[in-house]
């Protein structure tokens, strides 16, 4: 929508495994963050970055929470000048959305 509505705006999409990110844990172990895709929307005025998780309601909410913790760890490891992408969760139903909202 942003690309269609604003002139000189582009979207770049990176799929797995190209969108995966690595960072060191506090204990020094390499941790891999595996979003389903990454999207960057660029215009003359801004650049927005998103990491997208597609939830198909097959995972236990506890596992989703563990994934949220990994995102927070990666965000904490980002250097001061880096802006960490917004994480977007896509869910199949309102029921699943409400369940994950309660769990998170």
Protein Blocks (a to p, Z undefined) as FASTA:
>chain_A
ZZmmpghiacdddddfklpccdddfkopacddddfbdcddddfkbccdddddddehlacf
klmmmmmmmmmmmmmmpcfklccdddddddfbfklmmmmmmmZZ
